[in-house]
Amino acid sequence: MEWHDEGIILRSRKHGEFDAILEVLTRDHGRHAGIVKGGLGRRQRGTIQPGNEISVTWRGRLETHLGTYSVELIKARAVNFLYNPAKLAALNSCCSLLCVAMAENEAHELLLSGLIAFLDILEVSVEDIMVWSPLLIRWELGLLSELGFALDLTTCAATGIDNDLVYVSPKSGRAVSRDAGAPYHDKMLKLPPFLQKNDCDVTLGDINDGLTLTEFFMERHMLSPFGKSLPQARRMLRDYIV
């Protein structure tokens, strides 16, 4: 069998003395692994870095086999983040979440498009994390939605109103207004204002609340039911942002 596709490298690990196993989020074949012969050699080592956008040809006897990859670089992204620890942490967090949460060989073109869009912005954005951190949190919400666990942050779960939404119910994953949530405020998750309005100022507290929000529901829905835990790269992200 043979197919051609494009995607983003999620993970690269050593296989034998000179080869590497790549996990790639492809457009039509989802998260898919393959062996790159001589991948650890000088010629290909820079190409197979996580975050790089590549064109791949996969070959194998059966679709269920590991198979081999031939790789061509489309856009080198990893090198642009090497000297910016926060941006590199964001890249590693996205890739590790996709590795642990996505089923193999299950196409999610929207996830790939969203990841590419985020990496494009991350690459050209200024150093201020307030510019790209809200987009990272929105991407994590998109990951939850694409995998079937979308949050409803548009109206209050208790009253149906669409303003003054400041909480998220940990039970329902729906927004709650200030007045409706006041009696239970110590049990509620905080809803950052930037998830309601695009033109508001963003604080470190808002970013921390956003990371807490997505982390709670990713662990609850995407990971814990399958005996998985939040990747270390995602846990370390807070050290670089908040």
C-alpha positions as CSV (number, residue, x, y, z in Angstrom):
1,M,0.0,0.0,0.0
2,E,1.0,3.6,-0.6
3,W,-0.5,7.0,0.1
4,H,0.6,10.6,0.0
5,D,-0.4,13.3,2.5
6,E,0.7,16.5,4.2
7,G,0.8,17.3,7.9
8,I,2.6,18.4,11.1
9,I,5.1,16.3,12.9
10,L,3.9,15.6,16.4
11,R,6.7,13.4,17.8
12,S,10.0,11.9,16.7
13,R,11.7,9.1,18.6
14,K,14.7,6.9,18.0
15,H,14.3,3.5,16.3
16,G,17.4,1.4,16.2
17,E,20.7,3.0,15.6
18,F,19.9,5.4,12.7
19,D,16.2,5.3,12.1
20,A,13.3,7.3,13.6
21,I,9.7,6.8,14.2
22,L,7.5,9.8,13.3
23,E,4.0,10.5,14.5
24,V,2.4,12.9,12.0
25,L,-1.0,14.6,12.1
26,T,-1.9,14.3,8.5
27,R,-4.8,15.9,6.6
28,D,-6.5,12.7,5.3
29,H,-5.1,9.9,7.5
30,G,-5.2,11.5,11.0
31,R,-2.5,10.8,13.5
32,H,-0.3,8.2,11.7
33,A,3.1,6.7,12.5
34,G,5.9,5.5,10.3
35,I,9.6,4.8,10.2
36,V,12.0,7.2,8.5
37,K,15.0,5.3,7.4
38,G,18.2,7.2,8.3
39,G,16.1,9.8,10.1
40,L,18.7,10.4,12.7
41,G,21.4,11.2,10.1
42,R,22.7,14.7,9.5
43,R,20.6,15.1,6.3
44,Q,17.2,14.5,7.8
45,R,17.6,15.3,11.5
46,G,16.6,18.9,11.1
47,T,13.6,18.0,8.9
48,I,11.9,15.6,11.4
49,Q,11.5,18.0,14.3
50,P,8.1,18.3,16.0
51,G,6.2,21.2,14.6
52,N,7.6,21.1,11.1
53,E,5.1,21.0,8.2
54,I,5.9,18.1,5.8
55,S,4.8,16.2,2.8
56,V,4.9,12.4,3.4
57,T,4.7,9.2,1.4
58,W,3.8,6.2,3.4
59,R,4.4,2.6,2.3
60,G,3.5,-0.6,4.0
61,R,2.2,-4.1,3.2
62,L,-1.0,-3.6,5.2
63,E,-2.7,-0.5,6.4
64,T,-2.3,-1.7,10.0
65,H,1.5,-2.1,9.7
66,L,3.9,0.6,10.9
67,G,5.3,1.1,7.4
68,T,7.9,3.6,6.3
69,Y,7.8,7.3,5.6
70,S,9.5,9.3,2.9
71,V,9.5,12.9,4.0
72,E,9.9,16.3,2.3
73,L,10.0,19.5,4.2
74,I,7.2,22.1,3.4
75,K,7.9,24.6,6.2
76,A,10.4,24.5,9.0
77,R,8.7,25.8,12.1
78,A,10.6,24.2,15.0
79,V,13.7,26.3,14.5
80,N,11.8,29.5,14.9
81,F,10.9,28.7,18.5
82,L,14.3,27.4,19.7
83,Y,15.3,30.6,21.4
84,N,11.8,31.4,22.8
85,P,11.1,29.0,25.6
86,A,7.4,30.1,26.0
87,K,6.6,29.6,22.3
88,L,8.5,26.3,22.3
89,A,6.5,25.2,25.3
90,A,3.3,26.1,23.5
91,L,4.3,24.0,20.5
92,N,5.3,21.0,22.6
93,S,2.1,21.2,24.5
94,C,-0.1,21.2,21.4
95,C,1.9,18.3,19.9
96,S,1.8,16.2,23.1
97,L,-1.9,16.7,23.6
98,L,-2.6,15.5,20.1
99,C,-0.4,12.5,20.6
100,V,-2.2,11.4,23.8
101,A,-5.8,12.3,22.9
102,M,-6.2,11.4,19.3
103,A,-7.0,7.9,18.1
104,E,-4.7,6.7,15.3
105,N,-5.7,6.8,11.7
106,E,-8.8,8.9,12.4
107,A,-9.0,12.0,10.2
108,H,-9.6,15.4,11.9
109,E,-8.8,18.0,9.2
110,L,-10.1,20.8,11.3
111,L,-7.6,20.0,14.0
112,L,-4.8,20.2,11.6
113,S,-6.0,23.4,10.0
114,G,-6.4,24.9,13.5
115,L,-2.9,23.9,14.5
116,I,-1.4,25.3,11.4
117,A,-3.3,28.6,11.9
118,F,-2.1,28.8,15.5
119,L,1.5,28.1,14.6
120,D,1.4,30.7,11.9
121,I,0.3,33.3,14.4
122,L,2.8,32.0,17.0
123,E,5.6,32.3,14.6
124,V,5.0,36.0,13.7
125,S,3.5,37.3,16.9
126,V,5.4,39.6,19.2
127,E,7.1,38.4,22.3
128,D,4.2,39.4,24.6
129,I,2.4,36.1,25.6
130,M,-0.8,38.1,26.0
131,V,-1.1,38.1,22.2
132,W,-0.9,34.4,21.5
133,S,-1.9,32.7,24.8
134,P,-5.6,33.4,24.3
135,L,-5.4,31.7,20.9
136,L,-3.7,28.7,22.5
137,I,-6.6,28.4,24.9
138,R,-9.1,28.7,22.1
139,W,-7.3,26.0,20.2
140,E,-7.6,23.7,23.3
141,L,-11.3,24.4,23.4
142,G,-11.4,23.5,19.7
143,L,-9.6,20.2,20.4
144,L,-12.3,19.4,23.0
145,S,-15.0,20.3,20.5
146,E,-13.5,18.3,17.7
147,L,-13.3,15.2,19.9
148,G,-16.9,15.5,20.9
149,F,-16.6,17.4,24.2
150,A,-17.6,20.9,23.3
151,L,-18.3,23.5,26.0
152,D,-21.3,25.8,25.7
153,L,-20.1,29.3,26.7
154,T,-22.8,31.3,24.9
155,T,-25.7,31.4,27.4
156,C,-26.2,30.9,31.1
157,A,-27.1,27.3,32.0
158,A,-29.5,28.5,34.7
159,T,-31.2,31.5,33.2
160,G,-30.5,31.5,29.5
161,I,-29.2,35.0,29.4
162,D,-26.1,35.8,27.3
163,N,-24.4,38.5,29.3
164,D,-22.4,38.8,32.5
165,L,-21.2,35.2,32.1
166,V,-18.3,34.8,34.5
167,Y,-18.4,31.1,35.5
168,V,-18.4,27.6,33.9
169,S,-20.2,24.7,35.6
170,P,-17.8,21.8,36.2
171,K,-20.7,19.4,35.8
172,S,-22.3,20.6,32.6
173,G,-19.5,22.5,30.9
174,R,-21.9,25.4,30.3
175,A,-21.5,29.1,31.2
176,V,-23.1,30.5,34.3
177,S,-24.0,34.2,34.9
178,R,-22.6,36.1,37.9
179,D,-25.9,36.2,39.8
180,A,-26.8,32.6,39.1
181,G,-23.4,31.3,40.1
182,A,-22.8,33.5,43.1
183,P,-24.1,31.0,45.7
184,Y,-21.7,28.3,44.2
185,H,-18.8,30.5,43.2
186,D,-16.3,28.5,45.2
187,K,-17.2,25.4,43.2
188,M,-17.3,27.0,39.8
189,L,-14.6,27.4,37.2
190,K,-13.8,31.0,36.1
191,L,-14.7,32.0,32.5
192,P,-12.0,34.4,31.2
193,P,-13.5,37.6,29.6
194,F,-11.5,37.0,26.3
195,L,-13.6,33.9,25.6
196,Q,-16.6,36.2,25.5
197,K,-15.2,39.4,23.9
198,N,-12.4,39.7,21.4
199,D,-11.5,43.3,22.2
200,C,-11.0,43.1,26.0
201,D,-7.7,43.4,27.8
202,V,-6.1,40.2,28.9
203,T,-4.3,39.6,32.2
204,L,-2.1,36.8,33.5
205,G,-5.0,35.9,35.8
206,D,-7.3,35.5,32.7
207,I,-4.7,33.2,31.0
208,N,-4.3,31.1,34.2
209,D,-8.1,30.8,34.4
210,G,-8.3,29.8,30.8
211,L,-5.6,27.1,31.2
212,T,-7.4,25.8,34.3
213,L,-10.7,25.6,32.4
214,T,-9.4,23.6,29.4
215,E,-7.2,21.5,31.6
216,F,-10.1,20.5,33.8
217,F,-12.3,19.3,30.9
218,M,-9.5,17.7,29.0
219,E,-8.6,15.6,32.0
220,R,-12.3,14.8,32.7
221,H,-13.4,13.9,29.2
222,M,-10.4,13.2,26.9
223,L,-7.9,11.6,29.3
224,S,-9.1,10.1,32.6
225,P,-11.8,7.8,31.1
226,F,-9.1,6.2,29.0
227,G,-6.6,5.8,31.8
228,K,-4.5,8.7,30.5
229,S,-3.1,11.8,32.2
230,L,-2.2,15.3,31.1
231,P,1.1,15.3,29.2
232,Q,4.1,16.7,31.1
233,A,4.6,19.2,28.3
234,R,1.1,20.7,28.9
235,R,1.8,20.8,32.7
236,M,5.1,22.6,32.2
237,L,3.4,25.2,30.0
238,R,2.2,27.2,33.0
239,D,5.8,27.6,34.1
240,Y,6.5,29.6,30.9
241,I,3.2,31.6,30.8
242,V,1.9,32.3,34.3
